[in-house]
Amino acid sequence: MPVYSELTDFDDPRLDVFARLNENQLRHYYEPNGGLFIAESPKVTERALGAGCVPVAALVERSQAEGEAAEVLERLGDIPVFIGASDAIRKLTNIPMTRGILTCFKRPELPTVESICLGKRRIAVLENVTNPTNVGAIFRSAAALGMEAVLLNYACSDPLYRRASRVSMGTVFQIPWTYVENTEASRHKKTRLERWQEERASMLSGEASEQSAYSAEQSSEMNGSGFEPAEDRGQASRSAMPDSSSEQAEALEQASYVALLQGLGFKTVAMALTDRSVSIDDPNVCAEEKLAVILGAEGDGLTQETIDACDYTVKIPMSHGVDSLNVAAASAVAFWQLGR
């Protein structure tokens, strides 16, 4: 049974997750071992529980505690549940509408791309979709219209952000998803940034030892040969940083997810308006056994590297001189046509 408490002390540290930590801080709460997320509404909370997510605490409006949220509250287990008036909760959280309940959960471990794609015929892929409302709406359409999984790159908005999961109506817990960078190979190697950070820490540790030894000797050997000028150490530090060629390599590495999906047997479909785009009802595209439908950011669309790497470039026929749709609306059309 949950442990119910009246919402009286806004400074209670157990309320930090609702009142004083932003989405990014929640995401890295237990770093390097994962973090937390907030589910808003009884429906989203119910679907998070159904997916096996572990609750930590909840904040519920008094009117909902015996109303719409009553059933889901009984499923939360032995965790603190704070009950208060809607005005008090809005004042604490600065959220205009909490849909009756906010529940804090531990973030689940995500599967690899290879495991999530196993046995799938139709998957959606999001590239640089940074708006959480769009991400949530795309997940809802993907779940409803035949997509079996969703992949995102790290530049996308987090599907577990409160707004994204709320707009999705909790479907982020019903359809499998992961990041395109989360591959079997990535779990056995350090990223370029991690390697640079380790090398830099080691170098700075060595410099500190050198400086300590120099300080001990400088009274007798003011100009000892062991002294390394500060500008030289700075140059060494700068040379250890990733250069522009490394950044270019990183961009190519991110784009390689298309090749990874092709290696897993998927024909890749770039949703983009180009001179070589075919209609979304093209019979060759629709007849493919396995499709990965790739959508890009609002406004900018997919990167040219991704478009060039894909097997097909597809457009949605439109009228009245309209050349594009909101990415969430476009996803619904694409999933309806290609998810069958």
Secondary structure, 3 states (H helix, E strand, C coil): CCEEEECCCCCCHHHHHHHCCCHHHHHCCCCCCCCEEEEECHHHHHHHHHCCCCEEEEEEEHHHHCCCCHHHHCCCCCCEEEEECHHHHHHHHCCCCCCCEEEEEECCCCCCHHHHHCCCCEEEEECCCCCHHHHHHHHHHHHHCCCCEEEECCCCCCCCCHHHHHHCCCHHHCCCEEECCCCCHHHHCCCHHHHHHHHHHHHHHHHHHHHHHHHHHCCCCCCCCCCCCHHHHHHHHHHHCCCHHHHHHHHHHHHCHHHHHHHCCCEEEEECCCCCCEECCCHHHHCCCCEEEEECECCCECCHHHHHHCCEEEECCCCCCCCCCCHHHHHHHHHHHHCC
